[in-house]
Amino acid sequence: MALDRRTLLGSLVVLGGAASVSAPVVAEVIPSRPSFPLPETASPQLQALIVERKNNVAWKMVPKDAAEWRAIVKASSTEIEKRDAAWPTKYGVTIQEDRLGDVPVYWVTPKESPAHNRDRVLLNFHGGAYVYAPGRAGLEDAILMASRSGFRIVSADYRMAPDFPYPAAIDDAEIVWRELIKKIKPKRIGVFGTSTGGGITLALIHRCKKKGLSLPGALWAGTPWSDLSKVGDSYFTNEFVDTGLVSYDGNLGAAAKVYAGSHDLREPEISPVYGDFAGFPPTHLTTGTRDLFLSLTVRIHRKLRDAGVVTDLTVLEALSHADYVALPDSPESLQAYGDATAFFHRMLA
């Protein structure tokens, strides 16, 4: 079985997960659900992906040890890099390797950029459950955003589990942020990511607030992995409805455990929904009606609103978790990146 975005939890670049919590004392009992019809409201590309994934079983894969994690990550990264080899040419971007501090980064630069973007930058954190998509395998989100927004993007190749569990990823995020604001005014920098990348985007702000660091001008958290514990209605209501992630009880939960280790899953830098959102930058959020992380995104939106933060929410019809990355040429993808681009253009200095 090919270990690519479509088969391994829908998108290895945008994996998310959670670790188990105690079952509720009283559970709602509902009758068995009938099969869902193919949504006529979805684009032909999205309909085809739903059909393609109907026998998705990759979400059940739970590595037994670090060696198995490494083997799966290596195989998936090789597949992604091979499949995406033509992306820079197709989407009109150049890619340059660099380092900020001691963290490897990639500068993704669009061949065409409007004049008002030339001294503005977006910082990207890739998805992958804090395990998947190292190196160039983690550049899909950055490439698509650079191509569609005209922003220059720096994507951080942060350390990941199993070799580097929490807090390695957020430590690297902080290092990159500190280095970046030495060169560019913070309010002219936007930060974004999908799934795990969305979670790191939010967690970075909690870290910056705690340490008194300057904050970016705006954020985009796409279907953020904002609660690694199994808390949130759509973990249950969209189980087996989301054709990519499918269920928490498999690779997702295992990824959360290997990343968090002995740490409490509700620490705000691990599950940012539990943090204080007062003073957050303006934040755009994206999810879909079939997304396993729909509730996680909605909860972040409510926390931001309750804190008085400027926030915008895009919910796309029939979309499973991060399908706007999995289907880069679909109308849904153009809508997702278009809404985020417009938000950054409005909010960045």
PyMOL commands that set and color helices and strands:
alter all, ss='L'
color gray80, all
select helices_A, chain A and resi 12-14+44-52+58-60+66-83+87-91+115-117+135-138+140-149+168-180+186-188+196-211+234-237+251-260+272-274+294-306+323-326+331-347
alter helices_A, ss='H'
color red, helices_A
select strands_A, chain A and resi 93-100+103-110+121-125+152-156+189-194+218-222+283-288+311-316
alter strands_A, ss='S'
color yellow, strands_A
deselect
rebuild
show_as cartoon
